[in-house]
Amino acid sequence: MRFKGRDVFHAPTQKSGVTYSVQFEWRLAAHWAGYRRFKDFQALDGDEQSEIVATYRAWAQMRAVEEYAAAKAMK
C-alpha cells in the first residue's frame, strides 16, 4: 500500500517509545476478526491465520493514513 508515493509498511514513525510485538499484533488481529478466545484463532490453519493478520495489517495501515489526513486537515 502506498501513500504519497511511499510504502506505508516501511514508513518511519515518530519516536514514541512503542515497540513492535508479533504476539500482540496476532492477538489484535484475532480480536479484530471476531475471535473472543485466542485459542480459537490458533486452531485455524496457518494460511487462515496469515490471511487474517495480513488483512488486519492493511486495515490498520489504511486507518493510520486516514487519521493522519484528518489531523492534517484540522490544522
C-alpha positions in Angstrom: 0.0 0.0 0.0 1.3 3.4 -0.9 0.6 6.9 0.5 2.1 9.9 -1.3 4.3 7.5 -3.2 5.8 5.8 -0.1 5.3 2.3 1.1 3.3 2.7 4.3 4.5 -0.6 5.7 8.1 0.8 5.8 7.3 4.5 6.6 9.2 5.8 9.6 7.2 6.8 12.7 7.8 9.4 15.3 9.8 8.3 18.3 7.1 7.2 20.8 8.9 4.6 22.8 6.4 2.0 21.5 8.0 -1.3 20.3 6.6 -3.9 18.0 5.5 -7.3 19.2 4.4 -10.1 16.8 2.4 -11.9 19.5 0.5 -8.7 20.3 -0.2 -8.0 16.7 -1.6 -11.5 16.1 -3.8 -11.2 19.2 -5.1 -7.8 18.0 -5.8 -9.4 14.5 -7.6 -12.3 16.1 -9.7 -9.9 18.2 -10.4 -7.7 15.2 -11.6 -10.7 13.3 -14.1 -11.6 16.0 -12.3 -14.3 17.9 -13.1 -14.0 21.6 -10.6 -16.6 22.6 -7.1 -16.7 21.1 -7.2 -20.5 21.3 -9.9 -20.5 18.7 -7.7 -18.3 16.4 -4.7 -20.6 17.0 -6.9 -23.6 16.0 -7.1 -22.2 12.4 -4.5 -23.5 9.9 -1.5 -21.3 9.2 -2.9 -19.9 5.9 -6.1 -18.8 7.5 -4.3 -17.1 10.4 -1.9 -15.4 7.9 -4.8 -14.1 5.8 -6.5 -12.6 8.9 -3.2 -11.0 10.1 -2.4 -9.6 6.6 -5.9 -8.1 6.3 -5.7 -6.6 9.8 -2.3 -5.1 8.9 -3.7 -3.5 5.7 -6.8 -2.2 7.6 -4.5 -0.7 10.4 -2.3 1.0 7.8 -5.3 2.4 5.9 -6.7 3.7 9.2 -3.4 5.4 10.1 -3.3 7.1 6.7 -6.9 8.3 7.1 -6.2 9.6 10.7 -3.1 11.4 9.5 -5.0 13.1 6.7 -7.8 14.0 9.1 -5.4 15.5 11.6 -3.6 17.4 8.9 -7.0 18.8 7.6 -7.9 20.0 11.0 -4.7 22.2 11.3 
